[in-house]
Amino acid sequence: MTPEKSVDCECGETLQTREHIIRTCDRYEAQRTKLQSDYRELALPELLGTHKGIAALADFIKDSGAFTFTGEKYTPKGRLPTFFEEPEPPDIDSEEDTSDDEQ
């Protein structure tokens, strides 16, 4: 949480909590339906305490954009570079003196 930012939820709830987002926030109702197909009660101990629950919750977060800074689903802008396309970092550990001190 950023101190300068409001703790209110965009849906109008006065306090945006993890439980609110997962269980009741209107903004994520469509994505929550999929989560509720396996976890009808959306019990946090079950969602956060089992491998299957964590995987289901991860899908909910990915599909909904919940817990992102904007609250909207992340959509990449173009293709991400591969490891081999990254430029080489400068060699700052070089022992060569590149200064103009020698004159």
N, C-alpha and C positions, 0 to 999 in steps of 0.2 A: 504494500500500500504506500502510495506517495502522500505525504502529509498535506500537500497543497490540493490534492484531489478530493472530491466528495466521496463519501462512503455509501451514498444512495445508489440504488440500482436503477438502470435506465427504464425498467418496467414500472417504477414508482414506489417500490419497496424502500423503506427508510434505511435499511441496513443490508448491503449486499454481502451475503456469506456464502461459503462453499455449499452448505446444506440448501440454502435458498436456490442457488443456481441449479444444483442437481435435481432437487425435488419439486420446486414450485414456480420458478421464474417463467413467466409467459413467453419470454423471448426465445426459449429453447423447447417449447412444447412439442414441436414436430420431431426433433431429434430425441427427446425424452421418450416418446412412444416406442421407439426401437429399443431403448434401454429397458423400458418396463416390460417388454415382451419376455425377457429372461429374469428380471428382478422387479416383480409387481409392486412391492412395497418400497423400493429404492432405499433399502436399509444400508446406511453408510458402513456399518461393520462388515457386511457381506460384500459390498462394492469395493471397499478399501482393504479388506482382510483376506481376500482369496485371489488366486492368480486369474481365474475366469472373470471375477468381478472387476479387477484392475484392467484387464484387456477390454471388457465391455465399456468401462468408464473412459478408457483411452479413445475408443472409437467414438463415443459421445462427444468428447472434447474436440477431436479432429473434425467430426462432421458439423459441429455447432459453432465452433470458434469461442466457446465458453472459456473463461479464464485467460483470454488474450487481452491485451491492453485496450483494444477497441471494442471487444465483445463480438466481433464479427469473424466469420470463417476466414482463415488465412488463404489467400490465393497468390501463389508466386507470380512475380512479374518477369516472365521469360525463363529461360533455362539457366540452371545453376552451373557454374564452371566445374569441370572435373579436376581431380588432383593434378593431372598432367598439364592442364591449361593454366594453372596458377603460375605467376611469374616467380623467378628465383629471388629470394630475399637478398639484400645487399650483404656483402661479406664484411661485417664490421669488426671481426676478430683478426683481420689481416694485419701482419706485422709490417707491411710496406708503408712507408711514410709518403703520403700524397700531398703534403703541404709544400709551399713555396719557400720554406725556410733556408734551403741551400741555394745561395746565390754567389 
